[in-house]
Amino acid sequence: MEHLQPHIHLVEESERLILTVDHANVFDYIEDYLTEECDLEYIQYNNPTATEHRLIFDNRYTFEEIQKALLVLDRREIERVFRQ
């Protein structure tokens, strides 16, 4: 699992990419950014715990594509969203 940004982890598993975000506000921010700004479509969402949110992407995207999109984000903005 790669820690890409604060509160955000990405792992490749069984030809899928699993993006895990450990805070609800940060998750909303990331989901909006990836779907609206980057036009990335996930195939599944799950919420295994009260604080853990996951987006699952199929093999249309590479690890590097998702990683590149996330690394563009400003870490300070992510922390600001976290503190809301």
N, C-alpha and C positions, 0 to 999 in steps of 0.2 A: 504494500500500500504506500502510495506516495503522498506526502503532505505537501500540497501545492500552494496553498494560501492558508491564512488562519481559519480554522474551523472547516476546512475543505480537504478531502482525501479522494484520490482516484486509484482504482485498482482494475487490472485486466483479469478476467476470470471466465473460462469456458467460452471464448469468442465474444464476450460481452465486456463492456466497460461499466463499472459501478462507481458512481460519484456519491460520496457520503458527506453530508453536511450536518454538523452537530448543534445547530441552533435554528429555531424556526424563522426568525427574521432574516438571518443570513441565507437560509434556504430559499425563502421567497425572493430575495434579491438575486440570487444566483439563477434560480429557475427562470425568472423574468429575463434576465440578461441572456442566458443561453438560448432561450426559445425566441425572444423578440429581437434581440440585437444580432445574434449569431446564426439564427435560423437552424439551430440544432434541434432535432426531434428525438425525444426519448421514447422508449417502448413500454416502460413500466415505472411506476412510482410505488415505493413502499415506505412504511414508517414503523420499523421494527421495535423501536422504543419511543418513549415520550419525547426524547430530545434528538433522536437520530432520524434523518430523512435521507432517502436514497433515490437517485435517478439511475435508471438502467438504460444504456444505449446498446444497440446491436452493432454488428460488424460493418455497418455503413461508414462508421467513423473510426479513425485510428486514435490510439492513446495520445499521440502527438497533436492531433487536431483539437481534442478536448483540452489538453494541457495548454496549448498555445492560447486558446480562447480565455482560459482562466488566469493565465499569467499576465495578461494585459490589464487585469483589474488592479486598482490601487489598494494596497494592503490597509492603508489608513481608512479608506472608505468602507472596507469590509468590517474593520473594527468599530467604526462609527455606527454602522447598521447593527452590529452585535450589541452595542451599549444602549440601543433604543429601548 
